[in-house]
Amino acid sequence: MMKTELKPVYILSGFLGSGKTTLLNKILKLEAFANTLVIVNEFGEVSLDHLLIETSSDTILELSNGCLCCSIRGELVDTLLKLDPAQFDRIIIETTGIADPLPIFQSLAFHPVLAQTYAPAEVLSVLDCMRGEDLILQNEEARRQLAIADVVILTKQDISKNVDDAKQIAQKYSPHAWIVNDINSLEPSDISQRIIKPNDLAHSHRSKFSSVLLETNQNLDIRTVAGLLHHLANALGENLLRIKGFVKIDTHPEKPLLVQVSGQVVHDFEIREFWTSPKHQTQLVVITKNTDANMIKTIFDAFMGNLAIDTPDRKAVMDNPLSIPGFEI
């Protein structure tokens, strides 16, 4: 029987662009999750998700570029060893969208020191109702995230017609999980008494997935931003997993524009009240699979006006009436 004084560690997983950070903000506003320490891990050259978490900065820890289930698992262990567990009631680890939660739990369960302080609790896995079936069929990582989940949380129900299909997918790949429609019904549960067994799964995603950082100091107009995002979505097709970032807009450079693309869906733009990133400039993280990073940079350079031989310029793309569907702010 586990000792109840052990601090539970929850894993928040879900594939890229599924809405983990949005969900985390909702969880942290619940009274039951007060005094929670958040550890954020992103896959990309720069981290942006921690800037979108609406809580005190001293309750958020950011882990460096890499994936928790393989290349930086040791950093997680070092971070936990340095913490004072008396300062919080529980930990939520928001993993990168390609992480397998099982090796993370192994790091907690089998470490001789950490196992005396922390206990693996529930795995919360986010399932995007809009793209759920495609993500599951195309990505083994998404299937693993569902397979180990204790709680499956359906997101984007308000903009999807596939909610019933998403529920069926969750039941198929995670038959023993609790499927949650209403985030307000979530409460910290008793510490799990599961037995975590070692496995030797290879994490081949390190070579399959790649991240590209796009940066510019230019003040951009909305039409250029929309054209760039839609053009990348069309050009990359199903190999595009996520684009997220902040854009410096010419009409209000003092307020960043949050842009997000999940798969081929360009979400409505959102104007933030102030910059939370140290750099007040455009930074976009593009995560893809099986894609040449140079192609992404070439498209970006064209839209920024940095011409290269045998590549279209921004005007050629922008003048194409089919290149930019409608967009909103």
C-alpha positions in Angstrom: 0.0 0.0 0.0 1.4 3.4 -1.0 2.0 6.0 1.7 -0.5 8.8 1.3 2.1 11.4 2.1 3.8 10.8 -1.2 3.2 13.7 -3.6 1.3 12.6 -6.7 2.7 13.4 -10.1 0.2 13.7 -12.9 1.2 13.4 -16.6 -0.7 15.5 -19.1 -0.2 14.0 -22.5 -1.8 14.4 -25.9 -0.6 14.7 -29.5 0.7 17.9 -30.9 -1.9 20.6 -31.3 -4.6 18.7 -29.3 -5.1 21.5 -26.8 -3.0 20.4 -23.8 -2.1 24.0 -22.7 -5.6 25.2 -23.0 -6.8 22.3 -20.9 -4.1 22.9 -18.4 -5.2 26.5 -17.9 -8.7 25.2 -17.1 -7.4 22.6 -14.7 -5.3 25.1 -12.8 -8.4 27.4 -12.2 -10.2 24.6 -10.4 -10.1 24.9 -6.6 -9.2 21.2 -6.3 -6.0 21.8 -8.2 -4.8 24.7 -6.1 -1.1 24.7 -5.0 0.0 22.6 -8.0 3.5 22.8 -9.5 3.6 22.6 -13.3 6.5 21.2 -15.3 6.4 22.0 -19.0 8.3 20.1 -21.7 8.3 21.2 -25.3 9.7 19.8 -28.5 11.3 22.7 -30.3 14.3 25.1 -30.4 12.4 27.6 -28.2 9.7 27.1 -25.7 6.4 28.9 -26.0 3.8 26.9 -24.2 4.9 28.0 -20.7 4.3 31.6 -21.8 0.6 30.7 -22.3 0.0 29.1 -18.9 -2.1 31.5 -16.8 -0.6 31.1 -13.4 2.2 32.5 -11.2 5.6 32.1 -12.9 7.1 30.7 -9.7 4.8 27.6 -10.0 6.0 26.7 -13.5 9.2 24.9 -14.3 10.4 24.6 -17.9 12.5 21.8 -19.2 14.9 22.3 -22.1 14.4 21.4 -25.7 14.0 17.6 -26.1 11.5 14.9 -25.3 11.0 13.8 -21.7 10.6 10.1 -22.6 14.1 9.9 -24.1 16.7 12.6 -24.5 16.1 14.7 -21.4 14.6 12.2 -18.9 17.6 12.8 -16.7 16.9 16.5 -16.5 13.4 15.7 -15.1 15.0 13.6 -12.4 17.5 16.3 -11.5 14.7 18.9 -11.4 12.6 16.8 -9.1 15.5 16.0 -6.8 16.1 19.8 -6.3 12.5 20.6 -5.4 11.1 21.1 -1.9 8.0 18.9 -1.9 6.6 20.9 1.1 6.0 23.8 -1.2 3.2 22.2 -3.3 0.5 19.5 -3.1 1.0 17.8 -6.5 2.8 18.1 -9.8 1.4 18.2 -13.3 3.9 17.4 -16.1 2.8 18.7 -19.5 4.7 16.6 -21.9 5.7 17.3 -25.4 3.1 16.1 -27.9 5.2 13.2 -29.1 6.1 11.8 -25.6 5.4 8.3 -24.4 4.2 8.7 -20.7 5.4 5.2 -19.6 9.2 5.9 -19.5 8.4 9.1 -17.5 6.6 7.0 -14.9 9.4 4.5 -14.9 11.8 7.3 -13.9 9.6 8.1 -10.9 8.8 4.6 -9.8 12.2 3.1 -10.0 14.4 5.9 -8.8 15.6 5.1 -5.2 15.3 8.6 -3.9 12.3 10.0 -5.9 10.2 6.9 -5.1 10.4 8.0 -1.5 8.8 11.4 -2.2 6.7 11.1 -5.4 4.3 8.6 -6.8 3.0 8.2 -10.3 -0.7 9.3 -10.2 -3.0 9.5 -13.3 -2.1 10.0 -16.9 -4.5 12.6 -18.4 -4.5 12.2 -22.2 -6.1 14.8 -24.4 -7.9 13.7 -27.6 -8.6 16.2 -30.3 -12.2 15.6 -31.5 -11.4 17.3 -34.8 -8.4 15.2 -35.8 -8.6 12.3 -33.4 -9.0 9.4 -35.9 -6.4 10.7 -38.3 -3.8 11.3 -35.5 -4.4 7.8 -34.1 -4.1 6.1 -37.4 -1.0 8.0 -38.6 1.0 8.2 -35.4 2.1 5.4 -33.1 2.9 8.0 -30.4 -0.7 9.1 -30.2 -1.8 5.5 -29.8 0.6 5.0 -26.9 -0.6 8.1 -25.2 -4.2 6.7 -25.3 -3.2 3.2 -24.3 -1.7 4.2 -21.0 -4.3 6.9 -20.2 -6.3 6.7 -17.0 -8.4 9.7 -18.1 -9.1 10.7 -21.7 -10.3 14.3 -22.0 -12.1 15.3 -25.3 -11.2 18.7 -26.6 -12.4 21.0 -29.3 -16.0 19.6 -29.0 -17.4 23.1 -29.7 -15.8 23.2 -33.2 -16.0 19.6 -34.2 -18.7 17.3 -35.7 -16.8 14.2 -34.8 -17.4 14.0 -31.0 -19.1 10.6 -31.1 -16.4 9.2 -33.3 -13.8 10.6 -30.9 -15.5 8.8 -28.0 -15.5 5.5 -29.9 -11.8 5.9 -30.6 -11.0 6.6 -26.9 -13.0 3.5 -25.9 -11.2 1.4 -28.5 -7.7 2.4 -27.6 -8.2 3.1 -24.0 -11.0 0.8 -22.9 -10.3 1.1 -19.1 -10.0 4.9 -19.1 -12.5 7.4 -17.8 -13.7 9.6 -20.7 -14.3 13.2 -19.7 -16.5 15.7 -21.5 -16.7 18.3 -18.7 -13.3 19.5 -17.3 -15.1 20.7 -14.1 -15.7 17.1 -13.1 -12.0 16.5 -12.8 -10.6 16.2 -9.3 -7.2 15.0 -8.0 -7.7 11.3 -7.3 -6.0 9.0 -4.8 -2.5 8.1 -5.7 -2.5 5.3 -8.2 -1.3 1.9 -7.1 -0.4 0.7 -10.5 2.7 -1.4 -11.0 5.0 0.1 -13.5 7.0 -2.5 -15.4 10.1 -1.7 -17.5 9.8 -1.9 -21.2 12.3 -1.6 -24.0 10.3 0.4 -26.5 12.5 2.3 -28.9 11.7 6.0 -29.3 12.2 6.3 -33.0 10.3 9.6 -33.1 13.6 11.4 -32.5 14.4 11.0 -36.1 10.9 11.1 -37.6 9.8 14.4 -36.0 11.6 17.7 -36.5 11.1 21.3 -35.3 11.9 24.5 -37.2 12.1 27.9 -35.6 11.0 30.8 -37.8 12.0 34.3 -36.6 11.9 37.9 -37.9 12.2 41.4 -36.5 9.8 42.7 -39.1 6.4 44.2 -38.2 4.0 42.0 -40.2 0.6 42.7 -41.5 -2.3 40.3 -40.9 -2.8 39.2 -44.5 0.9 38.2 -44.8 0.6 36.1 -41.6 -2.6 34.4 -42.8 -1.1 33.7 -46.2 2.1 32.2 -44.7 0.2 29.9 -42.3 -2.3 28.7 -45.0 0.5 28.2 -47.5 2.5 26.1 -45.0 -0.5 24.0 -44.2 -1.2 23.4 -47.9 2.4 22.7 -48.8 3.2 20.4 -45.9 -0.2 18.5 -45.9 -0.5 15.7 -43.4 3.2 16.1 -42.5 2.4 19.3 -40.7 1.6 18.6 -37.0 1.6 22.0 -35.4 2.5 25.6 -35.8 2.4 27.8 -32.7 3.9 31.2 -31.9 3.7 34.9 -31.4 3.7 37.5 -34.2 4.7 41.1 -34.1 2.0 43.0 -36.0 2.4 46.4 -37.7 -0.9 47.8 -36.3 0.0 47.1 -32.7 3.6 46.0 -32.2 3.2 46.4 -28.4 0.7 43.5 -28.3 1.7 40.0 -29.7 -0.6 38.0 -32.0 -1.0 34.4 -30.9 -1.2 32.1 -33.9 -1.9 28.3 -33.9 -2.2 25.7 -36.6 -3.2 22.1 -35.8 -2.7 19.9 -38.8 -4.2 21.8 -41.7 -6.6 23.8 -39.4 -5.5 27.5 -39.0 -7.2 28.7 -35.8 -8.5 32.2 -35.3 -5.9 34.7 -34.3 -5.8 36.1 -30.8 -4.4 39.4 -29.7 -2.7 39.1 -26.3 -2.5 42.0 -23.9 1.3 42.1 -23.6 4.4 40.3 -24.5 5.4 37.5 -22.0 8.4 36.3 -24.1 11.7 38.1 -23.6 12.0 38.7 -27.4 9.4 41.1 -28.7 9.6 39.7 -32.2 7.9 37.1 -34.4 8.7 33.5 -33.3 7.0 30.5 -34.9 7.7 26.9 -34.0 6.8 24.5 -36.8 6.7 20.8 -36.0 6.5 18.3 -38.8 7.4 14.7 -39.6 9.4 13.4 -42.5 9.9 17.0 -43.9 12.9 18.9 -45.1 13.4 21.9 -42.9 14.9 23.9 -45.8 11.5 23.9 -47.6 9.8 25.5 -44.6 12.5 28.1 -44.3 12.3 28.8 -48.1 8.5 29.5 -47.8 9.0 31.7 -44.8 11.8 33.7 -46.5 9.6 34.3 -49.5 6.8 35.8 -47.3 9.4 37.9 -45.5 10.7 39.3 -48.8 14.0 37.4 -48.7 14.2 36.2 -52.3 16.1 33.1 -53.4 16.7 31.7 -56.9 13.9 29.6 -58.3 11.5 30.3 -55.4 8.2 32.3 -55.6 8.2 35.7 -53.9 5.5 36.9 -51.5 3.5 38.8 -54.2 3.3 35.7 -56.4 1.7 33.7 -53.6 -0.4 36.5 -52.2 -1.9 37.3 -55.6 -3.2 33.7 -55.9 -6.9 34.0 -54.9 -6.9 30.4 -53.8 -3.9 30.6 -51.4 -5.6 32.4 -48.5 -9.0 31.2 -47.2 -10.9 33.4 -44.9 -9.5 34.2 -41.4 -10.6 36.0 -38.4 -9.2 37.8 -35.3 
